[in-house]
């Protein structure tokens, strides 16, 4: 069978990293690192002329050299990171990753003078040197964007010390977190057989039609994490203290979340409004959970049951058929989407098999504009896997539509980075609904979509609300047990009396990698889902006329400010009415479900 792209029937397998490095030979890595060191050495000769006699022409030449260095750094760093994701337990891979990280940290410190010089220039001098927006739009945007960080930038030696501290300090601790959590194994009895599972293998059962199996999967997850809880809580506390010490004490940020907001180029008021509106709309999902309990024949859901399917079906989805279906759906929206997504498979840039030691979950990594992104999946054959595939391919398509930009400006900020991924999931859901006439099956599909919207909007918003409280608690020397109690209160506010909440869920925060690796990342999911709900409603209303503007939005990548990109779609992210509109659409889906 072939998809619309003409690709042969796809098989589960591992990715090919040869587009990053032609082989794993240590001599090639050494040669690339030496060449990079030479290039960095030459770049340092820009230091004196930029400080004594800068001109617009000199700035552009220096920026071009800087971009070339960043390109090679991205390549080597991505190669090491992808190899580590594929096998977090290999000492060879870990040694390579540490070696590359150590060298790149040192080289980053040597070129740091350039961005610091630019950030700390007087305003009138920076304006004189800025390249024109017509001839050099990416360069101008990148340089203007750097200036946003000026108030929080330290002098060069301090910035270098922070880089070294991160490399051998908190980054090393987070590597240990990844190694520890990705080696965990879980035991679950299925049909009388005792299975040893990875976390991805275990969590597939939280969507089982068997309520006892759902409960058993959660209990096993928390049993294993509770054993590691003292270590994981200590890692988290160190992560938070490091975040506070650097960003608030040294850099002068007002709050821990402001660091992420600045990085995302999103106003504090927009995030505060989003979280406030989310808190005001918990009743929508609480109502859905009460309805779901009735459909499942229960007086009330347990927290174990919120992802329960409405129909008892052992249905598995075929990988090749799912790939073909997603590519077909993308192609129906616009042939370019299918063509671009197809490159991921044609170039073997996807690792889809489940194996011990491999990083759990799923991600898409964009390295360079001219390269097809790499995707990591853990394909278990669950129906959800097809939606995950569409999500990650959406990320890849987003990057490839923005491939005309510089490596410095291709990447969209986190809140906009979820736009194409969530939109792709919704396209797939609509396709499945359109081809299904059975009202009970349609109800199951709609309920599955609402389960996903809950997990992407409300759950992520409340993760962020928990992080805000956790940062305060750690700085107030509260204990790990206090953090568990705070998390349980967070869940009680979120769910109200719509379900029964087991005490075991006090440990759930320990299992969320984002709050360790990228504090306050999670609101980007809520932001992106609510944004897409608004955009998708317009697509349904406008049809073909919607598509050019949507594709332009994606093609911006990170080469324009989020507020300007959204203004093209008449969206003001600081307005509560915009966020409320997304929740109103969710409420409409619950209304529709109630009639089926």
Order of alpha helices (4+ residues) and beta strands (2+ residues): alpha-alpha-alpha-alpha-alpha-alpha-alpha-alpha-beta-beta-alpha-alpha-alpha-alpha-alpha-beta-alpha-alpha-beta-beta-beta-alpha-alpha-alpha-alpha-alpha-alpha-beta-alpha-alpha-alpha-alpha-alpha
